[in-house]
């Protein structure tokens, strides 16, 4: 850890910034990368974006896995999931309410704040094979489209869902929701991407951005061992202030922040700190795991979890 002069790519501040040497740990290469944290907006960012980024996204990367989890399910199970998932997004339907309470789909409940209906136009950016959109389409949301520049080729699923190999900069049309689920931090062109997002949103439309954040206990505790840095795939680890600033520059207003961090802020970070690749090697006790689960929930309540959902609303007034 040392102080060096850097220029922040979010707020353009030039000055001394604390830098950190972070190693690639997900696939075990341990290649070193320098990150620095801007002293003004607090955004943590990679000092130099690798020219060979594609090599760090092998085809078994988790977001490229098969989407259609319901293909081999019975018709009854698929019906149950459609009813539950529709309620998760729209808060409508007595049976869906019951199913959602018994078997919640927490991956979709974050959409309930956006006031969607089956006709809403939904774009998922950096969606990989598109499992979240697949579930939405099965639940009746037919105006859905996914894009991801890292997939090999365009994908067309059996339920009609399309995933295109392209970036948001190449898109047009008007959308009610443009969402990024742990993809925004992978994008080099942060301002250009968010301006394109604002251009695509109808008046009052929402961009939902789920990302890791340095406005968290885990960053303060683990620093270069914090697993959410995920060097070199994550180029930007925003603070709440840097995300608000970037949004305002691009014609969006930060409406709400909801924290949804998990036990991995402790478990995976401790593994990275120990330099081990598996939970078995780490040897965590059941008592330790229970305590981490309790602390994760507590940190989310206090607004100190290590990942959050940022709800941005189109204002039409970029700076």
N, C-alpha and C positions, 0 to 999 in steps of 0.2 A: 504494500500500500504506500503510495507516494503522491505528492502534489505536482502537477504539470499544467501548463497552460493549454487549454482546449477551447474550441468554439462550439457551443451547444447548437445542435441542429434543430432544436425546438424553439428556443427563445432568442437565439443568436447572441447570447452573452459570451464574451471572450474573457477568460481569466483563469486563475488557479482553480483546478478541480482535483478532487481526490480520485486517484485511479486504483484499479484492482486487477490482479491477474486471475482470470477465471478459466478453468479447464473444462473441456467437453467431457461430460460424464455419462450421458444417456446411453451411448454406444461404446463407451470405454476407451476412446482413442486418447483421451487426456491431452489433446492439443491445447496449447495456451492461447488465450485471447485477452486483450486489454479492454476494460470498461472504465468509464469515468462518470462521475455524478456532478451535474451542473450545480453550482452553488446558488444560482438564482431560482430556477424552477424545480430543482431537485430531480430532474429526469436522469435516470441511469441509462447509459447508452454505450454500445460497442464503439471503440475508438476508430476502427477501420472495418468497414463491411467487407467480408471475404469475397474475392472474385470467383471462387469456386463453391458458392453456397449450395449448389445442387448436390454436391457430394455428401452433404450432411443430412440429406433427406432420402435415405434408402427406400426401396419399394415396400419394405415391411414397416415403414413409419406408421404410427398408430392411426393417423387420420385417413390413410389410404385403404384401410381395411374394408372388407365387404360391408355394405350398408343394409341389405335386406334381411334384417334379423327375423322378420315375420314369415319369410318364404316357407319355412318348414313347420310353421305353427298350424294348429287346427283352426278352422273357421271361427270357432267359438272364442279362442284366445285372441285372434285378430280382431274380432268384434269388440271384445272387452278392451283391448288396447286403443281402438279407435274412439270408443266412448270416453274412456279415461283421458286420453290425450286431448280430445276436443274440450273437455271440461278444464283441463290444465291450462289451456290457452284462453278460453272464452268465459270460464266460470258459469257455464250453463249446463243444465241437465241433472236431474236428481240421481240417476244411476251413476253418471260420471262423477258426481260429488262423492258418492259412497266409495266407488272404486279408487278415486284419487286419495281419499283418506286412508284406505287400507293399503294401497300399493302406489304411493306417489311417484310421479315422473318429474323429478326435480330438474331435469335437463330442459323441460319445457315450461315450467311454471314461471320462469323469468319473463316469458312473453305476455303474461296476463296483464302487466302494467301498460301494454301498448294499445289496448282496445282494438283488437283484431276481430275480423269476421271471415267466413269462408271465401269471400270475394277479395279480401285484402291481397295486395301485391307484395310478395316477400322475396327479397334477394339475400342469399347467404354467401358472403365473401370468404374465400379460403376454407371451404367446407369439406375438402377432401372428397371422399366418396359420397358424402351427403346424407348420412344416416338421420340427422335431425330433420332435414327437409323431407326425407322419405316418410318419417313418422307423421309429419304435418300433412303431407299429401294423402296418406292413408286415412287421416282424420277428417278429410274433406276440404283442405286448403289447396285448391288446384292451381292458383296463380303463384306458383313457387318456382324459383330458379336458383341454381347454385353455380358458382364460378370458383376456379382454383387454377392458378398458373402452373402448379407443380404436378398435376395429374398427367399421365402419359397422353391420353386422348380424351375427347368428349365422351361422356357416359350417358346412356339412356336406360333408365330402369324400367322394369316391366309394368310399373304403375303409371308410367308416363313422365316421371320426374327426369329433368335434364340437368346435367352438370357439365358446364363448358370450360374448356381450357383457355382462360383469359383472365385479365385483371379488371379491376373496377374502372380503370382509366379508359377501357375500351367499351364500356357499357353506355346505353342510352335508355330513354323511357322515364316514366315516373313511378315511384315505389312508395308504398306506405311504410315499409320497414326494410332497412338495410342493416344486416347484422353481421358481426364479426365475433365468433366464439373462439377465443384463443388463436386468432390469426393476425390481428392487427399488429401485434408485437413483432411479427415476422416480416413486416413490409418496410423496405428502405425509405420509400417516398411518403413520409407521414403526412405532411401538409398537402401535397398534391392528391393523395388518396382521400383525405377527409374533405377537401374541396370538391372532388368528384362525387363523393357521397352526398354532400349537401346539394349538389346540382341534380342528383337523381331523385331526391326526396320531394314529394308533393308538399305544399304548404302545410305545416303542422306535422309532417311525417317525422318518424323517429329512427335514429340510428342507435342500435344496441351494441355496445362494445364490451366484451368480457375479456379482461386482461389481468395479468399479475400487476401488483402495484408495490412500489417502494414505500408507500405511506402505510407501513405495516411493521408489526413486531418482528416477523421473521427476517426481514431485511436488516433491521437493527441488530438482531441477535446473531445471524449467521454470515452476513456480508458475502464474501466471495464463495462461500459454501452454500448459499441459498439456492435450492434446486430450481427455483423458478427463473433464474437467470438463463439457464439452459443454453449456455454458450455453444456455438455461435449463432444458433437459430433465432434467438430472441435479440433483436437489435435494440429495442427500446423497452425499458421498464419504467413506466410513467409514475409520477406522483399524482395526487389529486389536483394539485396546482398546475402541473404541466399539462395535464389532460384538459383542464378548464381553459387554460390559455390557448392551447392548440385549437380547441373547439371554437372559441370566440374568433380566432383569426380566420376560420374557414366558414363562418356563417351558421354556426350551430351553438346552442346554449346548453350547458350542463344542467339537466333538470333534477337528476337524482343519482346517488351512488348506493348500491346494495352489495354488501360483502358476502361472498360465498366460498370462503377458503375451507380447506379440508385438513385432515390429519397429516397429509403429505408435507405440509409446510414444516413439520417437525421430523416425521419419519424419513422422508427422502433427503432432507437437508442434513440430518444426522448421518445418514449413509454416505453422502458426498463428503462430509467432514471426516469420516472415518476412512474414506477411500475404498469402500466395498460396493459391490454391484447387486447384492441380493439381501432380502430381509433375513434369510437364514444365516448369512454371514454376520449380520449385525447383531442378531440374538436379542431383539427387544422383548421384554417381558409383557405379559398380558396386562399387568397393572399399568405399565408405562403407556401402552396403547390406549387403554381406557382414559388415562389422564390427558393424553394428547387430544383425544376426541372431545373431552370436556373443555379443554382450553381453546380448541378451534372454534367451538360454538360461542364461547365467551368472547373471543377476539372479534368474531363477526358482529356480535351485538354491540361491541364497543367501537366498531369502525376501525379495527386494527388488523383484520385478516389480510392475508397476503395475495388475495385476488378479489376482484370486484367487478360488478356490472355497472357500466356507465351508460345512462340514458341521455342521449343528446337529441334536442329538438331543432328542426330547421327554422331559422329566423329569416333567411333571405338577405342577411346583411353581413357578408364577409368583410373583414378589415383590409 
